[in-house]
Amino acid sequence: MINYVDMKKTVSKNRDYKKGFIAVISSLLLILIGLGLLTFFVSRDLIKESNKTVLAFNNLKGAVKDQDITKVKNENQNLRNQLKTTQKSLAKLFIYKLIPFLGAYYSDAEHLVKGAIYGTESIDLIADSLVPFADALGLKGGSGAGSAESYIQSVIKSMPKIAPRVDDISAKLKLTRVEIDKINTKKYPRFLKIKGVQVRKSLDQTKEQVDAIESFMPELRPILLNVPPVLGEPNEKTYLILFQNDKELRPTGGFITAYAIAKVKEGKLISIVSDDIYNLDRRLGSQEPAPQAVRDYLRVPYLYIRDTNLSPDFGESMKKFEEFYNRVAGVVKIDGIIALDTEFVRSLLEITGPVTTNVYKETFSNDIGQYGISDVVYKLELYSEQLLAATEKRKDLIGDLMASLIQKIYVLPKNKWAPLLFTVKKMADEKHIIANLHDEKVQNLLEKYNFAGRIKDYGGDYLHVNDSNFAGRKANLYIQQKIEQDINIDKGGKVTKKVTVTIKNPKQFDGWLNSTYYDWMRFLVPAGSELISSESYSSVSKTDELGKKVFTTYTFAKPLGENRVSVTYTLPFKVKKGEEYKLLIQKQPGTIGSEVIIRLNGKQIEKFHLTVDKEIKFKI
């Protein structure tokens, strides 16, 4: 029999459960609707603030593009204020942090905004630090100093004061990096774009840029602290300046044709006196027997100070130079040696315009003149080889030119300061000016930034072709060089390499500038390399120098002619399929640069003009 009472109770219970279930569902729906409405309004607020942030960021980019420090600081402050407002809008959506899937993206947004705020704080510090250098860098909002001379003095006095700020900048950048590094960019699809911006790519680039800036900051402090002493702040410095004639190429950049003693104090040139290198040789007295190459090709039995730059490594050559220099009675004690060539002088004239010397009243310019070469190079050769050839003062003109050129640099208008700075940097990168200084800290910096003409240690394939014009007049005015590298790797990873150098002399014989070019050529390759075969006018010898295997030969190129030299050798290591092949090619100081072609197993993979040292990496 059916118990209607129990049934009624059961139905009543079910109704209660149903009501409770409906109540719970209704409550959840209301919560979800509330969250949805909250999300809508807060998200709308967040989107609004995000758009404002993007606008503020673009305004900052515009200020940076305009190179206006004052504007950068103002727009950076606006961006920071906007980021903080965006941060508050984001905080209203904190509940999403508790949702497993969405929480990770919410956290990314938090880290990104927080990191960006730290970034704006570092930008403020960087902008304040750049103010003293603004004029030299061509930026707006600088100090507005008068002459270049007074400006240089002001800058070198400011540098040590700015150095402590580097630590503050580094600290802020570290905080930025910590926040950015918390973002796992791999969870963002590569195709994801927001307003045309690829999210993943943009985040990865941001990480790389922050890391690069942060890693550079510790290097900036020693530069700020060590540059002023080099320029004579607070103590006067004396440097020996070597004038290397790159048109008569030698291992470190050119034949040492003249030298000068220059004194600097607080960034100002106090004095500069030049002399013929032959006069220094006359004062030297005793000499030692010349190396075999000098005896064989220059036909000179003794080593003179003018030929001491025989090592491709400038530091090693200058050790020999100073050894001889210090033997000369009455020489001035120096703080180091700076070598420059005619291309460096020509590039300065490109910025300053024509310069008329104080003593000789001769005007030099960058204009192309006779023989298709620049006016300054032509006149320096003309005076040295013809007009003043029979006098003891034939090299005084160089010192006169340098003194007059520096005087003109000191009165350059402000709009020329940045181009001048970048030109000097470019010439240093291309090794038209190199230095070997006695201050160990400064010398370490020079070597680190490749301004010291050193042969580098390298963990991979390496090549440096070094040429010496032995009795070839000034043929390097015209000589063209091509370097071809054929790399062959067998299945076992063994590397066989053939390097072919073609030298071409495209001009006619003229009797005083161009003649047959005689070249003492050396190939510096990885230590342990084994020579298989060679093709050259003369035999190829093998030695070990500077941590390299060196193949040496002697060749020539007649006017309107060309010649080739090649060496084939095996490398001391193997490179298997899937591994990275690394190659460093070092440029010789004083050269304009050779055409370089690289082939791998017969296929061309690189072709470029070697104006600076170049590292190449590729997968096998």
Residue, then its C-alpha position, 0 to 999 in steps of 0.5 A: m500500500i502506498n504511504y501518501v504521508d511519506m510520499k508527501k514528505t519525499v515530494s516536499k523534501n525534493r521541492d526543498y532540494k530543488k528550491g535550494f538548488i535553484a537558490v544556489i544556481s540563482s546565486l551563482l548566476l547573480i554572482l557571475i552576472g555581477l562579475g560580468l558587469l564588474t568586469f565590463f565596467v572595470s575592463r572598460d576602465l582598464i582598456k581606457e587607461s591602457n589606451k592612454t598608456v599606449l599614447a603616453f608611451n608613443n609620446l615618449k618615443g617621439a621625444v626620444k626620436d626628437q633627441d630632446i632630453t627635456k621633452v623626454k623627461n616630461e613625457n617620461q613623467n607623464l608615462r609613469n603617472q599613466l602607468k600608475t593609474t593603469q596599475k590601479s585599474l588592473a588591481k580592481l580585477f584582482i579576482y582573476k588572479l585566483i582563476p587558474f587559467l586567467g591568473a597567469y595572464y593577469s600576473d603577466a600584466e601586473h609584472l609588465v606594468k610594474g616593470a615599466i614603472y621601474g623602467t621610467e624611473s631608470i629613464d629619469l636617471i639616464a636622462d639626468s646623466l646625459v645632460p652634460f653630454a647632450d651637446a656632444l651627442g647632438l641632443k637638445g636640452g644640453s648645457g649650451a656651453g660656449s666653445a668646444e674647448s670649454y665644453i670638453q673641459s666641462v664634460i671631463k670634470s662632470m664624468p666622475k660626478i656622474a659615475p655614482r649614478v650608474d649604480d642607481i640606474s643599474a639597480k632600477l634596471k635590475l628591478t625592471r628585469v626581475e619583473i619582465d623575466k617573470i613573464n613566460t612569453k612561450k604561452y603567447p601564440r606567435f600569431l597573437k596581435i593586439k592593435g597590430v603588435q605581435v605580443r610574444k615578439s614584443l615581449d621577447q624584444t623588451k627582455e633582450q633590450v633590458d638585458a642588454i642595457e643592464s649588462f652595459m651599465p657596469e661597463l659604463r662606470p670605469i669609462l666615466l672614471n678613467v677617461p678624464p685622467v687620459l685627457g689630463e684631468p687632474n694631472e697633465k699627460t704626455y703622449l707620443i703620437l705616431f703618424q703611420n702612412d697607410k699609403e705605404l702600408r705596414p703591419t700596424g697600419g703604415f710606415i712610421t713617417a713622423y712622430a709628435i709629442a703632445k701634452v694635454k691638460e684638462g682636455k686641452l692640448i697644451s703643446i704639440v711638437s713633431d719631428d721626422i722619424y729619421n731624426l729619431d733614428r739618427r739619435l738612436g745610435s746603435q741598432e740590432p740586426a734586422p729580422q730576415a724579412v727586413r734584410d731580404y726585402l727592404r735590403v736593410p741590415y739593421l732594425y731602425i725605430r721606423d721599422t719596429n712596427l713589424s708585429p701585426d699586434f700593435g701592443e707587441s710592436m709598441k713594446k719594441f718601439e718604446e724599447f728603442y725610444n727609451r735608448v735615445a738620450g734626452v727623450v721626453k717621458i711618455d704616458g703612452i702611444i697613439a697612432l693615426d693615419t692619413e684616413f683619420v686626418r682626412s675624416l676630420l677635415e670632412i667635418t671641419g672643412p679646409v684648414t690653413t696651417n699656422v706655420y706653412k700657411e698651406t691649406f688642406s681639405n678633404d676635396i678630391g684633387q690630383y691623382g684621384i686622391s684627397d687634397v690632404v693626402y696628396k699634399l702631405e706626400l708632395y711636401s714629404e717626397q718632393l717640396l721638402a724632401a732635401t730638408e730636415k724639416r720635411k715632417d714638421l708640416i704634419g705637426d703644423l697641420m695637426a696643431s692647426l686642425i685641433q685649433k679649428i676643432y676647438v672653435l667648431p659650432k655646436n652642430k658639428w660636435a656630434p658628427l665629430l664625435f661619431t667620426v672619431k668613434k668610426m675611425a677607432d672602430e676601423k682602426h685608423i686610430i689605435a692606442n697603447l697606453h701605460d695606464e693598465k685600467v685604460q689599456n684594458l678598456l681600449e682592448k675590450y672595445n677593440f681600439a688597441g690594434r691587438i690580435k685576439d684570442y678566439g675559440g673557433d676559426y680565425l683569419h687575419v691577412n696582414d700586408s706590408n708594403f716593402a719598397g712599393r712606394k705609395a701604391n696603397l693609395y690604389i691597391q685593391q684586395k679581395i679575400e676568398q675563403d673556401i671552407n670544406i667540411d667532410k662527413g666526419g667534420k674535418v675542416t679544410k680551408k683554402v684562402t685566396v688573396t687577390i691584389k690588384n694595382p689598377k693605376q699606371f706607373d707615375g714614378w713617385l706615388n705608384s710603382t710595382y707593389y711589393d707585399w710581405m704577406r702573412f696569414l694568421v690562422p688558428a694555432g695547430s692548423e696544418l698547411i697542405s699546399s700553397e700558390s705564390y710568387s715565392s715560397v710559403s713559410k710556417t711559424d707560430e706567433l701571437g698564439k696563431k699559426v702564421f703562413t708567410t710569403y712575398t708577392f707583388a702587383k705591377p701597375l695595371g696588373e694583379n697577382r694571387v696568393s693562396v694557402t690551403y690548410t686543415l683546421p685543428f678541430k672538427v665541426k659536425k652537422g648541426e653544430e655552430y661554425k664560428l669565424l672571426i676575421q680581423k681587419q688590418p689597421g690602416t686599410i680601407g677594407s678588403e672585399v671578402i667572399i666566404r663559401l661553404n662546400g662550394k656555396q657562397i654564404e657571405k660577401f661583404h667589405l671588411t671595414v671592421d673586425k667581423e664575427i660570423k656564425f652559421k649552422i653546419 
